[in-house]
Amino acid sequence: MATQVLIVGAGPTGLVLAIALARRGVAVRIIDKNSGPGQASRAMAVHARTLEFYRQLGFGDMVVNLGIKIEAIHLREHGEEIAALPLKDIGTGISPYPFVLAFPQDDHERFLTAQLQAEGVEVEWNTELESFTQDEWGVRAALEHGGDRITCSSAYLCGCDGARSRVRESLKLDFTGGTYAHQFYVADAQVSGPPNEDLIGNLGAQTFALMLPVRSSGMQRLIGVMPEGAPQQPTFEDIRPVLEPLLGIQVERVNWFSTYRVHHRVAAHFRAGRCFIAGDAAHIHSPAGGQGMNTGIGDAVNLAWKLAHVLQGRADHTLLDTYEAERIVFARKLVITTDRAFQLIVSQGTGGQLLRSWLLPHVFPVLSGFAAARRTLFKTVSQVLIHYPDSALSGGRAGDVIGGDRLPWVPDNFSSLQTLDWQIHVYGQASPVLTAAAQALRLPLHAYPWSEQAAHAGLLQDAAYLVRPDMHVALAMPRQETDVLQELAVRFQLRFSRDS
């Protein structure tokens, strides 16, 4: 079968995009200029929303078993612990994954590569994109592998090729923002003492250091800011005298050590004709909150179903316009908020000193004892609040749920989402009119008994929710209105069922 989508870059974003497309029967090809999955990866946190997407793809629990649930955050300054924040099941009742998972990106990439192989797709390593052209019929790319030049024709091209994206640069898309003055390091190290399964962080003026556990090796991942005065080409020994007292550890062995720079930028557009960018190619962030990799995976999930729909004649090509419209708004907000948070954490000014010396040690532990504060913290970090209220696909409100919101989780209602397709949810009774309309549109309808849990989640009894293939609510219909279903189908020429 001819290639329908060429993906450049086999990091988490590109791999999830390839898996989600292959699952939908799209002929996908994925290339990467590297020889294999990353070795010195720095992304560690896998948030609840990502795990929900993985559950939809059938491997959420597998990833949980490979990672480590972070039970608590221990914050330190000047070598002393100033606050401890319990995280155990902090999101209970909000998500089937009510925790933060530590799963290092190198292990993560190897896992996703194996999942893609199970779909019959191999990553083409040591293969680089040289150039490409596009017209109304498709994309023609020139690839380089082992000194040979290969041509590849596809309907669409997706650049998931990182911060130095050749796809983005070739499309001449502005990538505005800045670069942090700090140089960062990442290391995989054996630490003396009993095994640590918490997140330990040190905050200080121009100082930032984290330690998280790695299940696969029994090691600890160390991430932080290089101390002032470090040489141009530092080794771990250059930071050992500063790092060990900061985190209260003694490093026995170092498996690897790497340094890097961090940027905060967002591309002007995420699409140009038949070409798209996603993940770090489209937006890069400070390390605050562990949002970058998870956001790229969210890009991939959003784009995959829309590409599949258009390629398979299930929607008009204008559906693809909603990818940028939905994802760029969140990316812009995220870059601003993570940048502000990081700058405040390492600031030498009054705000940073107030945060570290008073707010964190005194206020955070108190707030963490309140269920409402814990829920807010979880929702903010876990990405379950990402929504698209202004999307052309979104409409209506029923209960607390607005069109564009993530479908609230109540026990068992996510199971039906593994079809990776459209469906209607009713929490209560579905009317005969709605049932008939759903049948006419070949749209699966799931009616769940009304419950206190549904009410607590913000759902409205007997309302109807049209759920998109990416688990977001498209239409919230408080009175089970069927005319809006028809209008949406006509506007995008949607076929809600694959066999309709």
N, C-alpha and C positions, 0 to 999 in steps of 0.2 A: 504493500500500500504506500502511495506517495506520502512524503512528509507533509503534514498539515501545519504543525507548529514546530519551529526551531527554537530551542531554549539555549541561550548562551550563559553558562555559569552553573555549576553543580554544587553550590552551597545549599543551606536549608531552603531558601526561597525557591531556587530553581528545581530542587528535588521534589518539594511538595507540589509545585506547579505541574511537574511531569507526572507525578503519581495521580493527582486529581484529574488530569486530562486523560491519562491512559485508562483509568477506571471508567471513564465515560466513553471509551471507544475511539478516542482521538489518536491519530498516528503522530507520535511525538518523537523528536530527536533532540538529545541533550549533549552538549559538548562543554569541555572545560580545558583550559590551557595547562592546568596543573597535572601532575602525574597520578594524583589520587586525592582522597579526602584530606582536609586540613590536619596539621599536626599541632600547631601552636594556637589553637582556637581560644578565644577569650569569652564568648557568650556562654553563660552558665544557666541562667534562669529560664525555665519553661513554665509559662503562666497558664492559668486555668483555661482561658479561651483557646489557646493553642491545643491543649489536651482535649478540649471538646471537639475541635476540628479533627484531631487524630482519632477520637472515638468514632466519629462519623465515618472515617476512612477504615476503621476496624482495628486500629492498633494503639489506642490510647492507653489501655491498661498495660500493654507491653512496655511502653515508654516509662510509665510510672515504676514498673518493676526494675527497670534498668537504672533509674535515677535514685535520688535520695530526697525524701521529704524534709524540708528545713523546719525544724521544730521551734527555733527561736533565733532572734538576732541579738547579738551582744555587741554593744557599741562601746568603744574605748577612746580615750584621749590621754595623751601624755603617759601611755603605758598602763593606764588604770581603766577598769570598766566603769562607765558612767550610766549605762542604762541597759536593761534587758527587756526585749519585747517578745512575748510568746506568740508564735505563729501557728501552733498546732490546730488544724481544722478551722482556721480563721474565717473561712468562707462557707461554713456549714449552712445549708439551706439555700445557698445562692448557686452553687455549681456542684456537679458530681465530683469535681476535683477541687476541694476547698482548701488547697494548700499551695505553697510555692515549691516547685521541684527543681533540684540541682541536677542537671544532666549536661555535661560539657559538650561544646559544639563539635569537637572532633569525634567523640562517640556518637553523637546525634547524627552527624553526616554519614557515618558508616552504617548506622541503622537504617536511615532513609534510603541509602544506596541499595541496601539489600531488599527493602520493600519495593523499590522500583524494579529491581531485577525480577522479583516475583510477578510483576506485571508484564514481564517479557521485554523490558527496555534496559539496555546497558548504557551507562555513561561512557561517552567517547572521550577518554582522557588524552592528554598531550595533543589536543586539537584546539586550534586558535582561530577566532574570527578575524579575517584580514579586512574584508570590506563587504558591503552589501548595497543593493539598489532595490527600490520598490516602485510599483506602479499599481494601477487599479486591479490588476489580476493577481498580484502576489509579490513575494520577496525572493530575490536571487542573491545568495551569499557565496563568497569565496572563503574557503577554510584552508588552513595549513596544518598538515599532520606529517611529522617525520620528514620534512623537506618536500613533501608532495602537496600540490595545490588541488583542492577538491571543490567542486561546485555543489550547492544544495539549493533546490527550489522549494519554497513552502508558501502556504497561504498567509501565515503570520510569523513574526519574529519577536521573541521576548528576551530583553536584556536583563539578566539576573546576575550580572558580572561585576558586582561590587562597586566600591567607591570610585575606582578608576575606570569605570565602565566604558568600553570601546563603543558599545551600542549608543549610549547617551552622548558621547563625544561626537560620534559620526552623525547623529541626528541634530547636532549643534543646539542642544537644550541647555540653557543656563542652569548653573548649579550653585546658587548663591548661598552665602553663609560665611563661616569662618573656621579657623583651626585653633584648638586650645594650645596655649603656650607650653603646657605640660607634656612631657614625654611619659608614656605609660609602659609598664612591664607586665608580663604574664609568665608564670612559672608553674611547673608541676613538681611538687616536692613531698618528700617523706618527712613528717614532723614527729618528734619524740612525744611520748606520753600516750594516754588512752585515746582511742579513735574519737575524732570530732565529727558530729553530724549537724552542727549549727552553722549559721553564718556569723562570722566574726569580722567586725569592721572597725577601723580606726579613722576618726575624723579630726582634722586639725588644719591650721592655717597652711595652705599650700601642700597639704599632706592628705593622702587618701589611700587606704589599703584595705583589701578584703581577703578573707580566706573562706573557701567553700569546699566541702568534701566531694570526692570523685569515687563513685562506687566501683567502677570497672578496675581501677588500679589500687584502691585503698589509699590513694595519695590525697593531697590537698592542693586545690588550685589557688594560687596567690596572684592577685591582681592589684595594681596600684600605680601611684605616681612616682616617677624617679626622683630621688632626693636631689636637692641643689648641689652642684659641684661634681656630679657624676661625670665620668669621662664620655667622650663621643661614642665609643663602642663599648658600652658597659657589659659586665658579666654579673652573675648573681652575687658574687663576692663583694661587688661594689655597693650593693644595697643591704647585704646581710646585717651589718652593724646597726643600721637604722630600722630595718623591718622587724627583726626579731623582738626587740623591746616594745615596738608599737603594738604588735599582736600578741605579745606574751608567749612566744613559741621558740622552739629550738629546731632548726632545720637540719636533718641528718643527711639527706641525699636529695639532689636535684636531677630530675629526669630531663627537663629541657627548660630553656629560658629564652624569652624573646621580648623585644621592645617595639612600640608602635606609637603613632600619633592619632589623635581623635579629632574629628571634624564635627561641625553641626551645619548641615546644609540640606536644602530641599530643591529638587529640580523644578523648573518653571512649568513643565508639563510631564505627564506620565505616559503620553501617547503621541505619536506622530504617524498618521496614516495607518499602515498595517503593522507598525512597530510599537512595542510597549516596553517600559522599564518598571522594575519592581525591586523591593528590598533595598540594599545599600546603594544600588545604582540610582535609586530615586530619592532616597532620604537617608541621612546618617545623623546620629545623635550622640549626646554624652552618655556615659555608662550608667547614669542615675536611673534606678528603677528596672534595669535589665529589659528595656523595651525594644531595642533595635531588631534583634532576630525575630522576636514574636510578631513585630509589626510587618516584617517582610513576609512571614508565613501567612499573615492575614491578607496581604496583597495577593499572594498566590491563590488562596482559596477564593477570593473575590473574583479574580480574573478568570480562573479555570472554567467555571460553569458558564460564564458569559461567552467565552471563546467556543466552548463545546456547543452551546445553543446555536450560535451563528453558523458554525461549520456544518452542523447537522440539519440546517434549515428549520430550526425550531424558534427562531426569533429574527427580527430585522437587524441589520448591522448597526442600527442606532443604539442597540443595547450596549454595545462596547463603549459608547460615550460615558456610560455611568461608572465605569471603572475609575477613571481619573477623577470625575466629579465627587465620588464617594471617598476615595482613599487620600487624595491630596489635602483635603481639609483636615483630616486627622493628623497626617504627617506634619503639616505646618504647626498645628497646636502642640504636638508632641515635641518637636524640636525646641519650641519656645519654653515649654514647661520643664523639660529635662535640662536645658541649658541653665535656666534660672536656678533650679534645684542644685545642680552641680556647682555653679559659681558661688552660691550661698554656702554650701558645705565647706569649700576650700578657701572662702574669703578671709582675708586678714582684717577686714573692716568690722565695724560695730555689729552689723547684722549677723555675720558669721560667728563672731564671739558669743553673741546672745544665744544663737541657735545651739552651739556646742556646750556652753557653760551653764545654761539655765533651762532652755526649752527641752532639749533631749533628756538630760538627767532627771528633771523634775516633772515635766508635763507629760511626756510620752508614756512613762510607766503608768501614770494615773489613767490617761485616756485608754490605754490598752486594756484596762479592766472593764471598760464599758462596751457592751455588745454593739451598740450603734457605731462607736468609733472604730471598732475592729472591722465591722462590715464595710464601712466607708473606705478604710485602708485597703481592704481586699479588693473591693470593686475598682478602686482607682488604679491599683497596680496590675490586676489580673486581666485587664482589657475587656471585661464583660460589659463595660459601659460604652464601648464603641458603637456608634449608631449613625444612621444616614437619614435624618429627618427631612433634609432638603432634596433628597434624590428624586428623580423622575419616576422611580419605582415605588416610592413610599407614599402612603396616604392613610388618613383616619387616625382615630384614637379610641381605645376601648380599655377602661380601667386606667392603670398607670402606663399602659403600653401604647407607644406612638409608632406609626408606620416608620420603619427603618431601624427600630430597636432590635437587639438580640432577643430571640424568643426566650422568655424566662424559663428557667429549669424547675420542673416539679418532678418527683420520682416517676420514672418510666416514660416521660413524654419525649425524651431525646432518642429513644430506641428506633422509632419510625423514621428518623432523619437519616439513617444509614442507607436509604434508597438514593441519596444524593440528588433528590429531585423535589419539585414543588408538591405541596400538600396543604390541606386546610385543617386547622385544629379548632375544636370547640370544647370548652370546659363546661359541660352541662348537657343540654339537649340541642341537637341539630334539627332545624325545621325541615318539613318536607320540601319547601321551596329551595332551600340551600342544598339539600341532598340531591334534588333533581338537577340543579344548576351544576353541581360538582360532577355528576354523572355525565351530563352533556359535554362538559369541558374535559372529561377524562382526567379529573383531578381527584386524587385520593383524599378522603375525608376521615379524620380520626376524631372521635368524640370520647372525651375522658370524663369520668364522674367529677362533679364539682366537689371541691374539698377545701379545707382550711389552708392547706399548703398552696393551692392555686390562688386563693384570695391573698395570702401573705406575699406571694410572688408578684402581685399587682395585676393579675388577670381579672377579667370581668365575666361573671357567670352568664352563660349562653351567648357570649359574643363569639364571632368567628375571626380567626387569624389566618391569613394567607402567608404561609411560610416559604421563603425562598430556598433554593438549593444550598445556600451557605448559612442556613439556620438563623437568618434575620427575618423579621416580620416585614412583608411588603405592605399588606393592607390590614388594618385593624378595623373590624366591622362590628360596631356595638349592637346593631340590630340585624346582623346576618344579611346585610344588603348584598344583593347579587349583581346589581347594575355596575358597581365599581369593578367587579371581577371581569365582566365583559369588556368594560372600557380599557382596562389594563391590557387584556389579551389583544384587543384591536390595535391599541397604540403601538405596541412592540411586535405585533404579529406573532404572539406567543402561542406555542403549543405546549401546554403544561405537562403532557405525558409523552414519553419517548415513542410510544407506539400509536400515537393519535395522528 
